[in-house]
Amino acid sequence: METRVAVIAIIVENEAAVETVNAILHEYKNCIIGRMGIPYRAKGINVISIAVDASQDDINSMAGKIGKLEGVSAKTVYSAV
């Protein structure tokens, strides 16, 4: 199976969605290379960056599940590698 390297940028504006975001990330833990989460308390949001190495289908599925949550935005950037 061919895999791709990508970064998923996540902004969580709805604090109630944090637990669900973490559950989705746990579901895809084998694809995750690294994760950085920054709580931006002044704005009341969380900014999360997830580096992944997975099939394009898995990356799209993970980002899609996260992006469907109310108050959560997710965008993916793919490496050419």
N, C-alpha and C positions, 0 to 999 in steps of 0.2 A: 504494500500500500504506500502510495506517495504521500508525503507530508509536506506541510508548508509552515514557515515561521511567520508569526503575526503578532501584533500588539492590539489588544482590545482596550480602548479607553472607556471608562464607565464613570458617569456622574450620577450620584444618588442624591436627589433632592427630597425624597420621602423617607424619613428615618425608619418608618415602619417596614420598608422594603429591604433593609440591610440584612436581616436574617435570611430572607429568601435568596438574595444575591449570594450570600455565603454558602447556602445549601446547593445552589446551582454550580458554583465554583468547586465545591467539594465533589460533586457528581463527575466533574471533568478533571479531577486532580492529576490523573496520569498524563494529561496533555500540557499541564502548566509548567513552564520553565521557571518563572518567577512572578512575584506579585509585589506591588507597592501601593499602599493605601494611605491617603492623607486626609485626615479630618480637617476641613476648613471651617472652624467654629464661627468665625466672623460672618460667614454667609450661611451657616447652618447646612452645609452640604459635605459630602464625602467624594473625593476624587480617587479613583482606583485605576491602576495600570496593570494589565495582565499580559505577560509574554507567554506565548504558546507555540508548541510544535505539534501539529496534528493534521489530520485530513481536512480538506476544505469544508467537507460536510460537517465534521465535528465542530470546527471553528464557527461556521455559520449557525449551527444549531445552538451552541453556547451563547453566542452574541444575540441571537434571536430571542431566546428564552429570557435573557437579562433585559433586553430592550423592550420587551412586551410588558414589563412590570410598570405599574403606575408610578410616576415620579422618578423614573430611571431612564437615562439615555446611554446608549452603547454604540460605538463606532469602531470599525476594524480597519487596520492598515496592514497590508501583506508585504512581505519581503519578496524580492524577485528570485531568491534562492529556493 
